[in-house]
């Protein structure tokens, strides 16, 4: 029996290690097909620090506490129990074998048994979670994941920890009188006394062989399945986190990365000098950067991104997880074609040649006359760029960047995009705003205010004469509901004695809607124009009411040479309240004025810029009002549906995102009898939630006492009581 066990265990080991090594080479080969990218190895000390923090500390995993804790124990068991595998090889030849030096060290023995038991409890818990969610349909984060692969990995871990515990229990009985319980603290009780020595020796050899076979069979399986992310992420997560976009450790949110050609940002002022074969954006899988291909390889199919995606949660076809999985399958299926010499491609299997012909973006349902696309246009154009997927991903996949790169190619190279965007692009190009309103009306919001709003170039020579540039934004200047927010902020700043000025007709759209729609040409046109204006006006400090303007000015305008200190109006107003320059007053006793308020986190204020507390602090400073949190808040806040240029596109699939969020807000406010408000800090959100509330009031599911208001309006209402 011993000879058979040794032969089988060693044979499986040789095959497993060989297939694993071959698979590693294949994965590296696929990743190397990607294009170069810049800024992935800056500040190595910070990158090492964040790598160790995220992996050893499980900081991203612990966004879901119980799952994160369980995964941490499985993660530790996977690495730490490697020494027990080495021990198992020795036990094939000598059942009494122990590792030199540490084999009988009490610290090592305690650690081994603790980790094995913790790993057992953790993996059983995780398997139970998966089992309970198996019939949940689209609501399950595992919907679309390859169940057999995940279950196989879980059973492998379960089998290994059970073998470790069994071996330790048998070792205790085999040592007989020489064994002390202090060396076998958590396994001495598993086997009864009286088992014969020969039986124990045979059993140790057998279980050691089983442990080795289970471990090496796992290497065989993953060696034959290079797209098995649920297993391969154990190895690829390390470089994927180290090479993440931000060396600061932040997820890939905030700014979109610029369009790259040969790893360098494109200078659109010299676009004519680009090689005629240059590709703007991503039109083929090999157009992704090597980091993008590493992203796809690293996907664990855990579905956290899917569970948070507003498109997926409103019955649209976009799932960030499924999109990444489709791109991974396509990349690995097409790789042999890309790696083969042109003369040898004709000899490749037909399946590989067919994969090479598939368009990256195109209808996945065909009439049989063409090749199905990898990513359906409905999937690509459902994204709101809210960043929930990036925020949740435990392995730092940069979903939004990849989606926007595909949009860029569709818009700039193929001119294939939703027809509703034609009006957006035309308005931005010709009028400098997405609604095609006359630029001369940018100051109309200031009419009727009880004070003059200073304009740069008219009332002040430049911005050195005031503290802040008030960046009004297109919505704040032209959209009727957003104008009220603009007026409220101006009044509050004036009341607090903060000097500010506006650009008036000199302001134009920051370009955010164009960039998120993939039209980098229009974004660059507007950004360069604004950059010149900001430089000429000597702007240094900016306050804005629009979360999208804040994100673009603060995070993206450095790409066109403008560095600004940009604050959101809730940040500035909160400071003014704390300094006593604005004093909120409670409503008079018996009068209407106290409200129950629930706050909606704008995606581009919250997730993209991590501004969560100032709006809440402001609402909390309003006497007589009660603040109630929605279930989905802060990092897990649900999108209003306006981002990613969706505000200018019609939602034709599934249910409306803004209705989903409005229903949640109304349910949160349902227990109040008096006046109530849904508060937000972005004009896009206000428009979407106001439309949602109007629809709900029209069908009778919301009362007339509920309003959608900006935080600034609620503060002004309270300040005016004084």
C-alpha positions as CSV (number, residue, x, y, z in Angstrom):
1,X,0.0,0.0,0.0
2,X,2.8,2.4,0.9
3,X,4.5,2.0,-2.5
4,X,1.2,2.6,-4.4
5,X,0.4,5.7,-2.3
6,X,3.9,7.1,-3.0
7,X,3.8,6.4,-6.7
8,X,0.3,7.9,-7.1
9,X,1.0,11.0,-5.0
10,X,4.3,11.7,-6.7
11,X,2.9,11.2,-10.2
12,X,0.0,13.6,-9.5
13,X,2.5,16.1,-8.1
14,X,4.7,16.0,-11.2
15,X,1.7,16.4,-13.5
16,X,0.2,19.1,-11.3
17,X,3.4,21.2,-11.0
18,X,4.1,20.8,-14.8
19,X,0.6,21.9,-15.8
20,X,0.7,24.8,-13.3
21,X,4.0,26.0,-14.7
22,X,2.7,25.8,-18.2
23,X,-0.5,27.7,-17.3
24,X,1.6,30.5,-15.6
25,X,3.6,30.9,-18.8
26,X,0.3,31.0,-20.8
27,X,-1.2,33.7,-18.5
28,X,1.9,35.8,-18.7
29,X,1.8,35.4,-22.5
30,X,-1.8,36.7,-22.6
31,X,-1.2,39.6,-20.3
32,X,1.9,40.6,-22.4
33,X,-0.4,41.0,-25.4
34,X,-1.8,44.2,-23.8
35,X,-0.7,47.6,-24.7
36,X,1.7,49.6,-22.5
37,X,0.4,52.0,-19.9
38,X,2.0,54.7,-17.8
39,X,2.2,55.4,-14.1
40,X,2.0,51.8,-12.8
41,X,5.2,51.6,-10.9
42,X,5.5,55.1,-9.3
43,X,6.1,55.4,-5.6
44,X,7.0,51.7,-5.0
45,X,7.2,52.1,-1.2
46,X,3.5,53.2,-1.1
47,X,2.6,50.4,-3.5
48,X,4.2,47.7,-1.3
49,X,2.5,49.2,1.8
50,X,-0.9,49.1,0.2
51,X,-0.4,45.7,-1.3
52,X,0.4,44.3,2.2
53,X,-2.5,46.2,3.8
54,X,-5.1,45.1,1.3
55,X,-4.0,41.4,1.2
56,X,-2.9,40.7,4.7
57,X,-5.3,43.1,6.2
58,X,-8.2,42.2,3.8
59,X,-9.3,45.9,3.9
60,X,-11.4,45.6,0.7
61,X,-12.8,42.2,1.6
62,X,-13.9,43.5,5.0
63,X,-16.4,45.9,3.4
64,X,-18.6,42.9,3.9
65,X,-17.7,42.0,7.5
66,X,-18.7,38.4,8.0
67,X,-17.7,37.3,4.5
68,X,-14.4,39.2,4.8
69,X,-13.5,37.6,8.1
70,X,-14.3,34.1,6.9
71,X,-12.3,34.7,3.7
72,X,-9.3,36.0,5.8
73,X,-9.1,32.7,7.7
74,X,-9.3,30.7,4.4
75,X,-6.6,33.0,2.9
76,X,-4.4,32.4,5.9
77,X,-5.0,28.7,5.9
78,X,-4.2,28.4,2.2
79,X,-0.8,29.9,2.7
80,X,0.1,28.8,6.2
81,X,-0.9,25.1,5.7
82,X,1.7,24.8,2.9
83,X,4.1,23.5,5.6
84,X,1.6,20.7,6.4
85,X,1.8,19.7,2.7
86,X,5.6,19.4,3.0
87,X,5.1,17.3,6.1
88,X,2.7,15.0,4.1
89,X,5.4,14.2,1.6
90,X,7.7,13.1,4.4
91,X,4.9,11.0,6.0
92,X,4.6,9.0,2.8
93,X,7.9,7.5,3.6
94,X,7.9,7.7,7.4
95,X,4.6,8.1,9.3
96,X,6.5,9.7,12.2
97,X,8.1,12.4,10.0
98,X,8.1,16.0,11.2
99,X,9.7,19.1,9.8
100,X,13.2,19.8,11.0
101,X,13.5,22.4,13.8
102,X,9.9,23.5,13.8
103,X,8.1,20.2,13.4
104,X,7.7,19.7,17.2
105,X,7.8,23.3,18.2
106,X,4.8,24.0,20.3
107,X,4.2,27.4,18.7
108,X,4.1,25.9,15.2
109,X,1.8,23.1,16.3
110,X,-0.7,25.4,18.0
111,X,-0.7,27.7,15.0
112,X,-1.3,24.8,12.6
113,X,-4.2,23.4,14.5
114,X,-5.8,26.8,15.1
115,X,-5.5,27.7,11.5
116,X,-6.9,24.4,10.4
117,X,-9.9,24.6,12.6
118,X,-10.5,28.3,11.7
119,X,-10.2,27.4,8.0
120,X,-12.7,24.6,8.4
121,X,-15.3,26.8,10.1
122,X,-14.7,29.6,7.6
123,X,-15.0,27.5,4.5
124,X,-18.1,25.7,5.7
125,X,-19.6,29.2,6.3
126,X,-18.7,30.4,2.8
127,X,-20.1,27.2,1.3
128,X,-23.3,27.7,3.2
129,X,-23.6,31.2,1.9
130,X,-23.2,30.1,-1.7
131,X,-25.7,27.2,-1.1
132,X,-28.3,29.5,0.3
133,X,-28.0,31.9,-2.6
134,X,-28.1,29.2,-5.3
135,X,-31.7,29.8,-6.3
136,X,-31.9,33.6,-5.9
137,X,-31.7,34.3,-9.7
138,X,-30.5,37.8,-10.7
139,X,-30.6,38.9,-7.1
140,X,-27.8,36.6,-6.3
141,X,-24.3,38.0,-6.6
142,X,-23.2,34.6,-7.9
143,X,-25.7,34.7,-10.8
144,X,-23.6,34.0,-13.9
145,X,-20.6,32.8,-12.0
146,X,-19.3,29.4,-12.9
147,X,-20.6,27.4,-9.9
148,X,-18.6,24.2,-10.5
149,X,-15.3,26.0,-10.3
150,X,-16.1,27.8,-7.0
151,X,-17.6,24.6,-5.4
152,X,-14.5,22.7,-6.5
153,X,-12.2,25.2,-4.9
154,X,-14.2,25.2,-1.7
155,X,-14.3,21.4,-1.6
156,X,-10.5,21.3,-2.1
157,X,-10.0,23.6,0.9
158,X,-12.4,21.6,2.9
159,X,-10.7,18.4,2.1
160,X,-7.2,19.8,2.9
161,X,-8.1,21.1,6.3
162,X,-9.9,17.9,7.2
163,X,-6.8,15.9,6.2
164,X,-4.6,18.2,8.4
165,X,-6.8,17.7,11.4
166,X,-7.0,13.9,10.8
167,X,-3.2,13.6,10.5
168,X,-2.6,15.6,13.6
169,X,-5.1,13.4,15.5
170,X,-3.4,10.2,14.3
171,X,0.1,11.6,15.1
172,X,-1.0,12.1,18.7
173,X,-2.1,8.5,19.0
174,X,1.0,7.2,17.2
175,X,3.4,8.9,19.5
176,X,1.7,7.2,22.4
177,X,3.1,7.9,25.9
178,X,5.6,10.4,24.4
179,X,2.7,12.7,23.2
180,X,1.5,15.5,25.4
181,X,-1.7,17.3,24.9
182,X,0.0,20.7,24.9
183,X,1.5,19.8,21.5
184,X,-1.9,18.7,20.1
185,X,-4.2,21.2,21.8
186,X,-7.2,20.9,19.4
187,X,-6.8,17.4,18.0
188,X,-5.9,15.1,20.8
189,X,-9.6,14.2,21.4
190,X,-10.5,13.4,17.8
191,X,-9.5,9.7,17.9
192,X,-10.1,7.2,20.7
193,X,-7.2,5.4,22.4
194,X,-6.4,1.8,21.5
195,X,-5.9,2.0,17.8
196,X,-3.0,-0.2,16.9
197,X,0.3,1.2,15.8
198,X,0.3,-0.5,12.4
199,X,-3.2,0.8,11.6
200,X,-2.2,4.3,12.6
201,X,0.9,4.1,10.4
202,X,-1.1,2.9,7.4
203,X,-3.7,5.5,8.0
204,X,-1.2,8.3,8.1
205,X,0.4,7.2,4.9
206,X,-3.0,7.0,3.2
207,X,-4.3,10.3,4.5
208,X,-1.0,12.0,3.6
209,X,-1.3,10.7,0.1
210,X,-5.0,11.8,-0.1
211,X,-3.9,15.3,1.1
212,X,-1.2,15.5,-1.6
213,X,-3.5,14.2,-4.3
214,X,-6.2,16.7,-3.4
215,X,-3.7,19.6,-3.4
216,X,-2.0,18.5,-6.7
217,X,-5.3,17.7,-8.4
218,X,-6.2,21.4,-7.7
219,X,-3.0,22.4,-9.6
220,X,-4.0,20.0,-12.4
221,X,-7.4,21.6,-12.7
222,X,-6.3,25.2,-12.6
223,X,-3.4,24.3,-15.0
224,X,-6.0,23.2,-17.5
225,X,-8.3,26.2,-16.9
226,X,-6.4,29.5,-17.2
227,X,-9.6,31.5,-17.0
228,X,-10.5,30.0,-13.6
229,X,-10.4,33.3,-11.8
230,X,-11.9,31.9,-8.6
231,X,-8.6,29.9,-8.2
232,X,-6.0,32.0,-10.1
233,X,-6.8,35.2,-8.2
234,X,-4.8,33.7,-5.3
235,X,-1.7,34.4,-7.4
236,X,-2.7,37.3,-9.7
237,X,-4.2,39.5,-7.0
238,X,-0.7,40.4,-5.8
239,X,0.5,42.0,-9.0
240,X,-2.9,43.3,-9.8
241,X,-3.0,45.3,-6.5
242,X,0.6,46.4,-6.7
243,X,0.1,47.8,-10.2
244,X,-3.3,49.5,-9.4
245,X,-3.9,52.9,-10.9
246,X,-3.4,55.0,-7.8
247,X,-0.2,54.4,-5.8
248,X,-2.0,56.2,-2.9
249,X,-4.1,53.1,-2.5
250,X,-7.4,54.7,-3.6
251,X,-9.6,52.7,-6.0
252,X,-9.6,53.7,-9.7
253,X,-12.2,56.4,-9.2
254,X,-12.3,60.2,-9.6
255,X,-10.5,61.1,-12.7
256,X,-10.7,59.0,-15.9
257,X,-7.3,58.2,-17.2
258,X,-6.5,60.0,-20.5
259,X,-6.6,58.4,-23.9
260,X,-3.4,56.5,-24.4
261,X,-1.5,55.6,-27.5
262,X,1.7,53.5,-27.1
263,X,1.4,54.1,-23.3
264,X,1.5,57.9,-23.5
265,X,-1.4,60.3,-23.2
266,X,-2.6,61.7,-26.5
267,X,-2.1,65.5,-27.0
268,X,-5.3,66.4,-28.9
269,X,-3.8,69.7,-29.9
270,X,-1.4,67.6,-32.1
271,X,-3.9,64.9,-33.1
272,X,-3.1,65.3,-36.8
273,X,0.5,64.1,-36.1
274,X,-0.8,60.7,-34.8
275,X,0.0,57.7,-36.9
276,X,-3.0,56.9,-39.2
277,X,-3.2,53.4,-37.6
278,X,-3.4,54.8,-34.1
279,X,-6.4,53.6,-32.1
280,X,-8.2,55.9,-29.8
281,X,-9.8,53.9,-27.0
282,X,-10.3,50.1,-27.2
283,X,-11.8,48.5,-30.3
284,X,-10.2,45.0,-30.0
285,X,-9.3,43.0,-26.9
286,X,-5.6,43.5,-27.6
287,X,-6.1,47.3,-27.4
288,X,-6.6,46.9,-23.7
289,X,-3.4,47.6,-21.7
290,X,-1.6,44.7,-20.1
291,X,-3.1,45.9,-16.7
292,X,-6.5,45.5,-18.2
293,X,-5.8,41.9,-19.3
294,X,-4.4,41.3,-15.8
295,X,-7.6,42.7,-14.4
296,X,-9.7,40.3,-16.4
297,X,-7.5,37.4,-15.3
298,X,-7.9,38.3,-11.6
299,X,-11.7,38.4,-11.5
300,X,-12.8,36.0,-8.7
301,X,-16.5,36.0,-9.9
302,X,-17.5,36.9,-6.4
303,X,-20.2,39.2,-7.7
304,X,-19.8,42.1,-5.3
305,X,-19.7,44.5,-8.2
306,X,-22.8,42.9,-9.7
307,X,-24.7,43.2,-6.4
308,X,-24.1,46.9,-6.2
309,X,-24.5,47.9,-9.9
310,X,-27.5,50.2,-10.4
311,X,-27.9,48.9,-14.0
312,X,-28.0,45.2,-13.0
313,X,-30.4,46.0,-10.1
314,X,-32.9,47.6,-12.5
315,X,-33.0,44.7,-14.9
316,X,-30.5,46.0,-17.4
317,X,-28.1,43.7,-19.2
318,X,-24.9,45.3,-17.7
319,X,-23.2,43.3,-15.0
320,X,-19.6,44.4,-14.3
321,X,-18.7,40.9,-13.3
322,X,-20.2,39.3,-16.5
323,X,-18.6,42.0,-18.6
324,X,-15.1,41.2,-17.2
325,X,-15.7,37.5,-17.5
326,X,-16.7,37.8,-21.2
327,X,-13.6,39.9,-21.9
328,X,-11.4,37.4,-20.1
329,X,-12.9,34.4,-22.1
330,X,-12.5,36.3,-25.3
331,X,-8.9,37.4,-24.6
332,X,-7.8,33.9,-23.8
333,X,-9.7,32.3,-26.7
334,X,-8.2,34.8,-29.2
335,X,-4.7,34.7,-27.7
336,X,-3.4,31.8,-29.9
337,X,-4.4,33.8,-33.0
338,X,-2.6,36.9,-31.8
339,X,0.5,35.0,-30.7
340,X,0.8,33.0,-33.9
341,X,2.9,34.2,-36.9
342,X,0.7,35.5,-39.6
343,X,1.7,32.6,-41.9
344,X,0.7,30.1,-39.3
345,X,-2.8,31.5,-38.5
346,X,-4.4,29.6,-41.3
347,X,-3.5,26.3,-39.5
348,X,-5.2,27.3,-36.2
349,X,-8.4,25.6,-35.1
350,X,-11.5,27.1,-36.7
351,X,-12.8,28.0,-33.2
352,X,-9.7,30.3,-32.7
353,X,-10.1,31.9,-36.1
354,X,-13.8,32.5,-35.4
355,X,-13.0,34.1,-32.1
356,X,-10.5,36.4,-33.8
357,X,-13.3,37.6,-36.1
358,X,-15.7,38.6,-33.4
359,X,-16.2,42.3,-32.9
360,X,-15.4,43.5,-29.4
361,X,-18.6,45.6,-29.2
362,X,-21.6,44.4,-31.2
363,X,-25.0,42.7,-30.9
364,X,-24.6,39.3,-29.2
365,X,-27.8,38.2,-31.0
366,X,-27.2,37.8,-34.7
367,X,-29.2,36.6,-37.6
368,X,-26.7,33.9,-38.4
369,X,-24.9,35.9,-41.1
370,X,-22.2,37.6,-38.9
371,X,-20.2,37.1,-35.8
372,X,-21.7,37.8,-32.4
373,X,-20.2,40.6,-30.5
374,X,-18.3,40.0,-27.2
375,X,-20.0,43.0,-25.4
376,X,-23.5,44.0,-26.5
377,X,-24.0,47.8,-27.1
378,X,-26.8,47.7,-24.5
379,X,-24.3,46.5,-22.0
380,X,-21.8,49.1,-22.8
381,X,-24.2,52.0,-22.8
382,X,-26.0,51.0,-19.5
383,X,-23.1,52.1,-17.3
384,X,-23.7,55.2,-15.2
385,X,-20.0,55.4,-14.2
386,X,-21.1,55.5,-10.6
387,X,-18.0,53.5,-9.5
388,X,-19.9,51.0,-7.2
389,X,-18.2,48.1,-9.0
390,X,-14.7,49.6,-8.5
391,X,-15.4,50.5,-4.9
392,X,-16.5,47.0,-4.1
393,X,-14.0,44.9,-6.0
394,X,-11.7,43.1,-3.6
395,X,-9.0,42.6,-6.3
396,X,-8.9,46.2,-7.6
397,X,-10.3,45.7,-11.1
398,X,-10.8,49.0,-12.9
399,X,-14.2,48.4,-14.5
400,X,-15.1,52.0,-15.2
401,X,-11.9,52.8,-17.1
402,X,-12.4,49.7,-19.3
403,X,-16.0,50.6,-20.1
404,X,-15.1,54.2,-20.9
405,X,-12.2,53.1,-23.2
406,X,-14.6,50.9,-25.2
407,X,-17.0,53.9,-25.4
408,X,-14.2,56.1,-26.6
409,X,-13.5,53.8,-29.5
410,X,-17.2,53.5,-30.4
411,X,-17.6,57.3,-30.4
412,X,-14.3,58.6,-31.9
413,X,-13.4,55.7,-34.2
414,X,-16.7,54.1,-35.2
415,X,-19.3,56.9,-34.6
416,X,-21.5,54.2,-33.1
417,X,-23.4,55.5,-30.1
418,X,-27.0,56.1,-28.9
419,X,-28.7,58.7,-31.1
420,X,-29.8,60.7,-28.1
421,X,-26.2,61.7,-27.6
422,X,-26.1,63.7,-30.8
423,X,-28.0,66.5,-29.1
424,X,-25.6,66.4,-26.2
425,X,-22.5,66.6,-28.3
426,X,-23.9,69.3,-30.6
427,X,-25.0,71.5,-27.6
428,X,-21.5,71.1,-26.0
429,X,-19.7,72.0,-29.2
430,X,-21.8,74.9,-30.3
431,X,-23.3,76.4,-27.1
432,X,-20.9,75.1,-24.4
433,X,-23.7,73.4,-22.4
434,X,-25.6,70.1,-22.9
435,X,-29.0,71.7,-23.3
436,X,-28.0,73.9,-26.2
437,X,-29.1,77.0,-24.2
438,X,-27.7,80.4,-25.2
439,X,-24.5,81.1,-23.3
440,X,-25.7,84.7,-22.7
441,X,-28.2,83.2,-20.2
442,X,-25.6,81.9,-17.8
443,X,-26.2,84.7,-15.3
444,X,-29.9,84.6,-15.4
445,X,-30.0,82.7,-12.1
446,X,-28.6,85.8,-10.3
447,X,-31.6,88.0,-11.3
448,X,-33.7,88.9,-8.3
449,X,-31.1,88.3,-5.7
450,X,-30.9,91.1,-3.1
451,X,-27.2,91.7,-4.0
452,X,-25.0,91.9,-7.0
453,X,-23.0,88.8,-7.9
454,X,-19.5,89.9,-9.0
455,X,-18.4,88.8,-12.4
456,X,-14.7,88.3,-13.3
457,X,-13.6,90.8,-15.9
458,X,-16.5,93.1,-15.2
459,X,-16.8,93.7,-11.4
460,X,-13.4,92.3,-10.4
461,X,-10.3,92.3,-12.6
462,X,-9.4,88.8,-11.6
463,X,-9.9,86.3,-8.8
464,X,-7.0,87.6,-6.6
465,X,-9.6,90.2,-5.5
466,X,-11.9,87.5,-3.9
467,X,-11.5,84.3,-2.0
468,X,-13.4,81.9,-4.2
469,X,-14.4,81.4,-7.8
470,X,-18.0,80.1,-7.6
471,X,-18.2,77.6,-10.4
472,X,-21.9,77.6,-11.2
473,X,-22.0,74.7,-13.8
474,X,-24.4,74.2,-16.6
475,X,-27.2,72.7,-14.5
476,X,-26.8,75.5,-11.9
477,X,-27.1,78.1,-14.6
478,X,-29.8,76.7,-16.9
479,X,-31.9,74.0,-15.1
480,X,-34.7,75.6,-13.1
481,X,-34.5,73.3,-10.1
482,X,-30.7,73.6,-9.9
483,X,-30.9,77.4,-10.2
484,X,-32.5,77.4,-6.8
485,X,-29.5,75.6,-5.3
486,X,-27.2,78.1,-7.0
487,X,-29.2,81.0,-5.5
488,X,-29.2,79.5,-2.1
489,X,-25.4,79.0,-2.1
490,X,-24.8,82.5,-3.3
491,X,-27.1,83.9,-0.5
492,X,-25.4,81.8,2.1
493,X,-21.9,82.9,1.0
494,X,-23.0,86.5,0.9
495,X,-24.6,86.2,4.4
496,X,-21.4,84.7,5.8
497,X,-19.3,87.4,4.3
498,X,-17.3,85.1,1.9
499,X,-16.1,87.0,-1.1
500,X,-16.6,85.3,-4.4
501,X,-17.1,85.9,-8.1
502,X,-18.4,84.0,-11.1
503,X,-17.1,83.8,-14.6
504,X,-20.6,84.5,-16.0
505,X,-20.7,84.0,-19.8
506,X,-17.0,83.1,-19.7
507,X,-17.8,79.8,-18.1
508,X,-18.6,76.8,-20.2
509,X,-19.2,73.1,-19.5
510,X,-16.4,71.3,-17.9
511,X,-16.8,68.5,-20.4
512,X,-17.8,65.7,-18.0
513,X,-20.8,64.5,-19.9
514,X,-18.8,64.3,-23.1
515,X,-15.9,62.4,-21.5
516,X,-18.2,59.9,-19.8
517,X,-20.0,59.4,-23.1
518,X,-16.6,58.6,-24.7
519,X,-16.2,61.8,-26.7
520,X,-12.7,62.8,-25.7
521,X,-12.5,65.3,-28.6
522,X,-15.3,67.4,-27.2
523,X,-14.0,67.0,-23.6
524,X,-10.6,68.3,-24.7
525,X,-12.1,71.2,-26.6
526,X,-14.0,72.4,-23.5
527,X,-11.3,71.6,-21.0
528,X,-8.6,73.5,-22.9
529,X,-11.0,76.5,-23.3
530,X,-11.8,76.5,-19.6
531,X,-8.1,76.0,-18.7
532,X,-7.2,79.2,-20.6
533,X,-10.1,81.1,-18.9
534,X,-9.1,79.8,-15.4
535,X,-5.4,80.7,-15.9
536,X,-6.3,84.2,-17.2
537,X,-8.6,84.9,-14.3
538,X,-5.9,83.6,-11.9
539,X,-8.2,81.0,-10.3
540,X,-6.8,79.1,-7.3
541,X,-9.8,78.3,-5.1
542,X,-13.1,77.1,-6.5
543,X,-16.4,76.2,-4.8
544,X,-19.1,74.4,-6.8
545,X,-22.5,72.8,-6.2
546,X,-22.1,70.2,-8.9
547,X,-20.4,66.9,-7.9
548,X,-19.5,66.3,-11.6
549,X,-17.9,69.7,-12.0
550,X,-16.0,69.1,-8.7
551,X,-14.7,65.8,-9.9
552,X,-13.7,67.2,-13.3
553,X,-12.1,70.4,-12.1
554,X,-10.3,68.8,-9.2
555,X,-9.2,65.5,-10.6
556,X,-9.2,65.8,-14.4
557,X,-8.1,69.3,-15.2
558,X,-4.6,68.7,-13.9
559,X,-4.4,66.6,-17.1
560,X,-4.7,69.9,-19.1
561,X,-2.4,71.8,-16.9
562,X,-4.7,73.4,-14.3
563,X,-4.2,72.7,-10.6
564,X,-7.0,74.1,-8.4
565,X,-8.2,73.8,-4.8
566,X,-11.8,72.7,-5.4
567,X,-14.3,72.3,-2.6
568,X,-17.9,71.3,-2.7
569,X,-20.4,73.8,-1.4
570,X,-21.4,71.5,1.5
571,X,-17.8,71.4,2.6
572,X,-17.5,75.2,2.6
573,X,-20.9,75.8,4.2
574,X,-20.2,73.2,6.9
575,X,-17.0,75.1,7.8
576,X,-18.9,78.4,7.9
577,X,-21.5,76.9,10.3
578,X,-18.8,75.6,12.5
579,X,-17.1,79.0,12.6
580,X,-20.3,80.6,13.6
581,X,-20.6,82.7,10.4
582,X,-23.9,81.0,9.6
583,X,-26.4,80.2,12.3
584,X,-29.2,77.7,11.7
585,X,-32.3,78.5,13.7
586,X,-35.0,76.1,14.8
587,X,-38.6,76.7,13.6
588,X,-40.8,78.6,16.0
589,X,-42.8,76.3,18.3
590,X,-46.0,75.2,16.7
591,X,-45.0,76.3,13.2
592,X,-44.2,74.2,10.2
593,X,-40.5,73.9,9.4
594,X,-39.0,70.9,11.2
595,X,-38.5,68.1,8.7
596,X,-37.5,64.5,8.5
597,X,-34.7,64.4,6.0
598,X,-33.0,61.5,4.3
599,X,-29.7,62.2,2.4
600,X,-28.8,60.7,-0.9
601,X,-25.0,60.4,-1.6
602,X,-24.2,61.6,-5.1
603,X,-21.8,59.1,-6.6
604,X,-19.3,61.7,-7.8
605,X,-19.3,63.4,-4.4
606,X,-19.2,60.2,-2.4
607,X,-17.5,57.2,-4.0
608,X,-15.5,59.2,-6.5
609,X,-14.3,61.9,-4.0
610,X,-14.9,60.4,-0.6
611,X,-17.0,63.4,0.6
612,X,-19.6,61.8,3.0
613,X,-19.6,63.7,6.3
614,X,-19.9,67.4,5.4
615,X,-23.4,67.2,4.0
616,X,-24.5,65.0,6.9
617,X,-22.9,67.4,9.4
618,X,-24.8,70.3,7.8
619,X,-28.1,68.5,8.0
620,X,-27.4,67.6,11.6
621,X,-26.8,71.2,12.4
622,X,-30.3,72.3,11.4
623,X,-32.3,72.5,14.6
624,X,-35.8,70.9,14.5
625,X,-34.9,68.4,11.8
626,X,-34.4,64.7,12.0
627,X,-32.0,62.9,9.7
628,X,-32.8,59.3,8.7
629,X,-30.3,57.2,6.7
630,X,-31.4,55.1,3.7
631,X,-30.3,51.5,3.9
632,X,-27.9,52.0,1.0
633,X,-25.7,54.9,2.0
634,X,-22.1,56.2,1.9
635,X,-19.9,53.8,-0.1
636,X,-22.9,51.6,-0.8
637,X,-25.2,54.4,-1.9
638,X,-27.4,53.6,-4.9
639,X,-27.0,55.8,-8.0
640,X,-29.6,58.3,-9.1
641,X,-29.1,57.2,-12.7
642,X,-27.7,60.4,-14.3
643,X,-24.0,59.7,-14.5
644,X,-22.1,58.4,-17.5
645,X,-24.1,60.8,-19.7
646,X,-27.3,58.8,-18.8
647,X,-29.0,62.0,-18.0
648,X,-29.2,62.6,-21.8
649,X,-30.1,59.1,-22.7
650,X,-33.5,57.4,-22.4
651,X,-33.7,54.3,-20.2
652,X,-35.4,51.8,-22.5
653,X,-34.4,48.6,-20.6
654,X,-35.6,47.4,-17.2
655,X,-36.9,49.9,-14.7
656,X,-35.7,53.4,-14.1
657,X,-32.8,53.8,-11.7
658,X,-34.1,57.0,-10.3
659,X,-37.4,55.3,-9.4
660,X,-35.6,52.6,-7.6
661,X,-33.7,55.1,-5.5
662,X,-36.8,57.3,-4.9
663,X,-38.7,54.3,-3.6
664,X,-35.9,53.7,-1.1
665,X,-36.0,57.3,0.0
666,X,-39.7,57.3,0.4
667,X,-39.7,54.1,2.4
668,X,-37.1,55.6,4.7
669,X,-39.4,58.6,5.2
670,X,-42.6,56.6,5.4
671,X,-42.8,56.7,9.2
672,X,-43.1,60.5,9.4
673,X,-46.3,62.4,9.4
674,X,-45.0,65.9,9.0
675,X,-43.0,67.5,6.2
676,X,-40.1,65.5,4.8
677,X,-37.3,66.0,2.3
678,X,-35.0,64.0,0.2
679,X,-31.7,66.0,0.4
680,X,-28.8,65.8,-2.0
681,X,-25.7,67.7,-3.0
682,X,-25.7,67.5,-6.8
683,X,-28.0,69.0,-9.4
684,X,-28.0,65.8,-11.5
685,X,-29.2,63.9,-8.5
686,X,-31.8,66.6,-7.7
687,X,-33.2,66.4,-11.2
688,X,-33.4,62.6,-11.3
689,X,-34.9,62.3,-7.8
690,X,-37.3,65.1,-8.4
691,X,-38.6,63.3,-11.5
692,X,-38.8,60.1,-9.5
693,X,-40.8,61.8,-6.8
694,X,-43.1,63.5,-9.3
695,X,-43.9,60.0,-10.8
696,X,-44.5,58.6,-7.4
697,X,-46.8,61.5,-6.4
698,X,-48.7,61.1,-9.7
699,X,-49.5,57.4,-8.9
700,X,-50.4,58.2,-5.3
701,X,-47.5,56.4,-3.7
702,X,-45.9,59.6,-2.3
703,X,-47.5,62.5,-0.4
704,X,-47.3,66.1,-1.4
705,X,-45.4,66.9,1.9
706,X,-42.2,65.3,0.5
707,X,-39.8,67.5,-1.4
708,X,-36.4,67.0,-3.1
709,X,-34.1,69.8,-2.0
710,X,-30.4,70.5,-2.0
711,X,-28.6,70.6,1.4
712,X,-27.9,74.3,0.8
713,X,-31.6,75.1,0.4
714,X,-32.4,73.4,3.7
715,X,-29.6,75.3,5.4
716,X,-30.8,78.6,3.9
717,X,-34.3,78.0,5.1
718,X,-33.0,77.6,8.6
719,X,-30.6,80.5,8.5
720,X,-33.3,82.8,7.2
721,X,-35.3,82.2,10.4
722,X,-32.9,84.5,12.2
